[in-house]
Amino acid sequence: MYAIVDIETTGSSANYGKVTEVAILIHDGKRVVDEFQSLINPERPIPMGITHLTGISNEMVHDAPRFYEVAKEIYQMLEGNIFVAHNVNFDYSFLKNEFQQLGGNLNLKKLCTVRLSRKILPGFQSYSLGRLCDQLGIANHARHRAMGDARATAELMTLLVQKGQLEIDAFLKKNSKESDLPPHLPREVFDQLPELTGVYYFHDEHGRILYVGKANDIKKRVRGHFSSTDVVYKQGLKDKLYDITYQICGDEMIAFLLESSEIKKHFPIYNKAQKFTTVRYGLYHYEDGKGAQRLSIGKLVKGNPPLISFTSFDRARDYLIDLVKRHELDPELCSLPASMMLYFGYSVKTGGDQNTQKQRFKEAIQSIKDDSQSFCLLGKGRTPSEQSVALVENGKYLGFGFFEKQEAFTSIEEVKQVITKYPDTPDIHRILNQFYTKRMAIKLESSVSVWNQGLFAS
C-alpha cells in the first residue's frame, strides 16, 4: 500500500517549522481506500506569507489539535506503507521531526512523485505539482491545501503505477537511494560524479551556481549533502538543485585553492565562508621629511606594494615588534611607542647615531625581503603521470597548474607557463600555510634561480 501524504507548514525547514495541516490517502495502486485529514495547531504564529499561500490562518488552527493529539492516528495510517509525496523529503522530514520530538521515530520506504514522473513521464518543462497536473489534465480544486494536493498526487500516482511499475520497483530497491536525491536532479548526473578529489558546483535550473564545495571523494561528499542532517541541504537548496558539475584537482591542496577562488568569483548564495575578501595589511618603508627611515603598518592598497604582507593587523604588528627587537630599531620610527613595547615585554636598546640607525634599517629591510619567500608546493596530479604545483613569488600567490612528471624546470618563469593565475587573498595564504609542511616545498631565491634538473620528477 502507498500512503500518499501532503502537509502544510509554517516554514521551509523541518528544524524550525511546524506542521499546520496533514492529509494522508491510502492508495492500493489503483484507487484510494482510506483517508485522514486534520488541521494542526503548530503552537506558534503562522507567518503572513504562509497564510497568503495556503489560506491557513492563526484563527483557523487555534482550536485544532496539537500534533501529539493526533500522532497515534497519523502513525497508524503510515505504518507498514510506502510513504509517497511530491518532493517526498520535504513532507517526510517534517513528520519525522514531529515524531522525534515526541520520542518516537518514523522509518518508512519513500517514493518521490517528482522523480518518478521525470523517469516515467519524461519531456515536460516543469514537474511542479501544479504544472504537471495541468499538463496531465488532473484537477486540483484546492491547491496549496493538504487534501487538495494529496488527491492530485494520488491521481498522479495511479497514472505512474499504470505506466511504470517496473520503475517504481527499481526505485524501492534498498540500494537505490533514489528518494534521497533532490527532486529535480537527474539520476544520471549523480551517477556520473567521480570518486576523485576536486571541486563541485551545484546549479539551479538556469545554470547559475548555488554552491561550491571541495572533496577528496566528490561523489561521496555530494551524497552526504542529501542527508537529512546536512546544513546546506536543509537551507532550501534541494528544491533549487538541477545540475552538478565538477573539476578534478587530484590533490587536496589544489582543491582547497580552487574552491576558495571560485567562491569569491561566483559568490554562491549557499556558501557562507570565504565569500568576502578580508582586509590584508602590509609593512611599508619610507623616508620622512627629515631624512629619517621609518616603518609603518597599513592596509594593502593597489599600486603600492608593501615590503611584506599579512592576513591580519595583529600578525603584522607582532612581526614588526620582533623586527624592532632583533635589529634594535627605534620603536618611535616604526609606529611603535615605547610604552607599547614595554607592554609586550620588550626592552629595546635604541642607542647609536643616525648613520647607525640607517644601517640597522638597511639590515632589517633586507631581512624582510628574505622573509618574503618565493617557493613552490608540489602535489599529486589529476593522473598518475602528472603533478600539481602552486607558485608563490616574493610572498605573493600567483596560482596553480599541472605538469607531466618527466618535465624539468629551470626557472620560475617556466613554472609560470604551466600555472593558471588566481587572485592572492588571505584565505589562500591560510591554505598554503596549512599545506606548507604537508607538501614538497621548493624554496627559490629569485625568478632567475636555476633548479636542479629532474627536481620535479618523482
BATORMI-81222 format. One record per residue (C-alpha): x, y, z. Coordinates in steps of 0.25 Angstrom, whole numbers, plus 5000, padded with zeros to 4 digits. Example, Ala and Ser with C-alpha at 12.3 -4.5 7.8 and 13.67 -1.06 7.14 Angstrom:
BEGIN
504949825031505549965029
***
This chain:
BEGIN
500050005000500450144997500250255008500150384999500450505008500350655007500550755018500550905020501550965030502051095036503351095028504251025019505150955029504750845038505750895048505051025050503651005044502450925049501250855043499950935041499150825033499350675029498550595019498850445016498250365006498450215006498550164992498550014987499250044974497850064967497050154976496950224989496450125000496550215013496850355017497250445028497150605029497350705040497850845043498950845053499150955064500650985062500751055075501451175069500951285059500751255045501551355036500751445028501351405015501051255018499551295021499551365007500051245000499151135007498051215013498251155027498251265037498551265052497051275055496751145047497751065055497451125069496551015073497150905064497850785071499350795075500150695067500350605079498850595080498750525066500150465065499650325068498550335057499550385047500550275051499550165049499250225036500650225031501150095038501549985028501250065016502150135006502250285008501950354995501950504993502250614983503650654987503650544998504850585006504050715010502850645016503550535021504650615029503550705036502750575040503950505045504450625053503050635059503050495064504550505069504150625077503050525084504150425086503750335074504250305060503850295046504550195037503850165024504150135010503950265002503550304987503650434981502650464970503550574965504650474962503650364958502950464948504350504942504650364939503350304935502750434928503950504922503950624914503150724922503650864924503250864939503050754949502450844960501150784964500250894959500950904945500950754944499450734947499150844937499950774926499250634930497850684932497850654947496850744954497250814967496250904973497050934986498450964982499450984994498450915004498850775009497650695004497550764990499050744987498950604993497750564984498450624972499750544976498850414977498350434963499750454958500150324966499050244959499650284945501050254949500750114954499950084941501150134933502350104941502249994951503649944947504250074950503550084963504049954967505449994964505350124972504950044984506149954984506949964996508250014989507550114980507550234989506650294978505750364989506950434995507350514983506750654980505450654973506050724960507350654959507450554948507950424954509050404943509650534947509950484961510350344955511450414947512050484958513550434960514050374973515250474972515850594978515350724973514350834973512850824970511750924967510250924970509450994959508051044958507051024946507751144939509151094941509451194952510451144963509751124976510851054984512351024982513050914990514250824990514450684994515450564994514350484988513350574980512250464979512250424994512250574998511150614989510350494994510550545008509950675005508650595002508550545016507550605026508550655035509350735025509250885028509450935013508350835008507450885019507451025015506551005003507650964993506950834990505850894983506650984974507750884970507650844955509050804952510450774957511750804950513250784955514650804953515650694956516850744964517650624968518250684981517450734993518250854994517950894979516450864982516550964994517151074986516151054974514951054984515451184991515651254978514351204971513551244984514051384983513851394968512451344967511951384981510951264982509751284990509851164999511351185002511551265015513051245018514151315009513151395001513651535006515151575004515751605017516651735019518151705018519251785024520651815019521951875025522351995018523752065018523852215015524752335018524152455025524352605022525552605032526252485025525952385036525652245032524252195036523452075036521852065038520751965036519652005027518451935019518951885005518651984994518651944980519852004973520652024986521351894989521851865003523151805008522351685013520851665015520051595026518651535027518351625039518751745047519151665059520151585051520751705044520951775058521551645064522551635052522951785054523151775069524051655067524751725055525051845064525551755075526451675066527151795059527051895071526251995063525652125069524152085072523752225070524252215056523352095054522052145059522252065072522252155084523252115095522052095104521451995095522851915094522851915109521451865110521851745101523051715110524151775101525351855106525951915093527251985092527252095082528652155084529452195072529552315063528752345051529752265042529652145051528152155051528152155036529052035035528151965045526951995036527651945024527951815030526451805035525951835021526851725015526351625026524951665022525251635007525851495011524551465019523751495006524051355000523851304986523451154987522651044980521850944987521750814979520550714980519850604973519350624959518050584952518650464946519750374951520750434941520450574946520850664957520250794962520950924966520551044974521451164972521851284981522751394977523351494987522251454997521051474986520251354982520251344966519351224964519451074962519550974950519950834945521150774938521650644934522550574944523750564934523750714931524950784937524850934940526051024941525351154946524151214952523851274938523651134933522751094944521851224941521651164927520851044933520051114944518751184943518751314950517851334962517651454972518451464984517651464997517751445012516951315011517951265000519151295009518451215021518251095012519751105007520151115021519350995025520050905014521450965014521950855023521050745017521450765002522850764996523350914997524450964988524951104992525451194982526451314983525951394971525251384958526551344951526851234961527351104954526750984960527350844959526950764947525950664950525550724963524150714960524250574956523750474966
***
